[in-house]
Amino acid sequence: VILVGDLHQPLHWLEAHRYGSLITLEYDGQQHSLLSFWEDYIPRHLPSQWSNSSVDAGYHELVHAWRHKTPPDLFMEWAEEMASIVCSDVRGKLEVNHADGTRRLEVPVRLTKSMLEDWLNLAEKLIVLAGQRLTFLFRDMLKHRGHRAPMPAPSQAEASSRNLRGQSAETVPLTTKVPLSDEREVSL
């Protein structure tokens, strides 16, 4: 849950400037770091209630696109998407074009009402998307909970080489196919 939630917090992808804590924003006569603006200000200004229609919108189309992929593939896809969003919709909006052809941050960055509205809409979209993705992952886990492959009883040697994670790496053949669901399997 934390991984998926964190994945949808744009500033957690912006390692530069200490995840935005070193970028100063000025909005409505007050100064904030970019990180605190996203962590504190924006959440306080989001809608207090979500409609089911906004949460359900597009979920089934997303499920259709996700259902044949493994969780690691989904996380990679989602990470690429979020990295693109932070570059274009967050960091990109802060940089200013200069006459010499460079782009850089002004200090402090003056946030406009239009930028705030864009960020509020983005934050709402990302929260809904995170919920949809968690719903998909939880449903997928519950659906396939009973599909565990039976594991043969370990030999005496294997039993003595077990650790907190189960079998040690030496006892798991590298070519073992583990069914992940009805549609997917992954090689270990």
N, C-alpha and C positions, 0 to 999 in steps of 0.2 A: 504494500500500500504506500509506504513512504517513497519507494523508488518511483512508482508511477506518479505520485503527487509531485515529487521533486522534479521529475522530468518535465512537468508542465509549468514550472515556475521559471520564466525566461531568464531572470538574473542569475540563476544557478548555473547557466551555461556560459556566462560572460566572465571568464577568469581574469581578463584584462581589468585593470583598475580595481582589483580585489572585489570582483563580482559586482561592481558598481558602487561600492562604498566610498571610493575616492572621487567620484563624479558628483559635483554639486549642481543641484537643480534649484531654480527659483520659480515658485508658483504662488500666485495670490499673496505676494509680499512676504512669503516665508521661504526659508532655505531647507532643503532636504538632500540627503544623499540619494542617488538613483536607487540603490538597494532598499533604503528605508521607505522610499516612495512606493516601490512595488510591494514591499512586505507589510507596510502599515497603512499608508494613505489610500492606496487603491482598494484594498479589501474593505475599508470602512465606507467606501463610496459606491460599492456594487449594489445591485438590487437586493433587498432583504429577503425576497422570496423568489423562488424559481418556479416557472410553470412547467408542468409535465410535458407540454408540447415542445418547449425549447430543449428539454432533456431528451425526449424521444425522437426529435427531428433527425432524420438521417441515420439513426442507429442501425436499422436493418441493412442499409446499403453498406455501412462500415463493416458489419458482421460478415456480410458476403465477401468482402475484400480480405478480411482477416482470417477466416476460418480454416484456410488451407495452409497457414503459415505457422511455424513453431514460435513459441514465446521469444527465444533469442532473436529470431528474424524480425519479429514485431518490434522488439525493443530497439534494434538497430534502425529500422525504418522510422520509428517514432523519434528517435534521437536525431536523425538527419533532418527530419521535418522541423523539430524544435530549434536546432542550430540555425537553420535557414530563417526561421521566424525572428530569433533574437537579433540576427544580423540585419535583417531588412526592416522589421517593424519596431524594434526598440533602439538598438545602437544606431542604425541608419538614420533614424529621425533626429538624432542629436547632433550629427555632424553637419558642418556648414561648408559649402563650396567657397573657396577663396580665389581671388583674381589670379594668383600664381598657379592655379590648377590643383592645389592640394585640398583635401577635406580634413577638417579637424574639429574638435570640440571647442566651443566657446566656454569661457569660465566666468561666471557660472552659466549653465545652460538655462535659457529662459523658456519655460514650458508654456505653450499656448493652450487655450481652451480646446482647440481642435485636436492637439496632440493628446490631451487628457482624455477626450472622448474616444479617440482611437484606441488608447491604452485600456480604457474601461471596457470597451467592446472586445478587445483582444483578451483581456483577463477573463471576462465572462465566457467567451468562446473556449478558452483553454480549460477552465474549470469544468464546463459541460463535457468537453472532449475527454478530460481525465476521468470523469465519472463514467462515461460510456466505455472507455478502455478498461477500467477496473471491473465494470459489470461484465464485460466480455470475458476477461481473464478468470473471474470468480465462477461464472457460469461454466466455462470450459473446464475448470478444475473439478467442479462438482459433477459435471456430466461424465467425466472420465475417471472419477475416483474409484469406481468399481472395476476398471479395466486394467488393473495392475497385473503384470505378468508374474506368474508364480516363480519364485526363486527357489532353486534346488537347495537342499540342506548343505551347508558348507562342510568340507572335509575337516578333519582334525587340524591339518596344517593351515587351511584357510581360516578356520575359527580362531586360531591363535594369532592371525595377522590382522584381525579386525581392529578398527579404530573408532573414534566417535562418529565418523561419517559412514561407517559400514565396512565394506571390504577395502583392503588397501589397494592401491593402484595396480600392484603387481598381479593381483588375482582376477582382475576384470579384463577379459580379452578386448583388444582395441577394435575388433570388428563386430562386437556384439550389437545387434539391432534391438532397440528398445521401442516398443510401440508407444507412441505418445497419445494417439487418439485413433478414431476410426479412419481418419484421412491422412494422418501424418506419422512418420517415424523418424527417429534420429539415430545416427550411428555414434557409438561411444568410442 
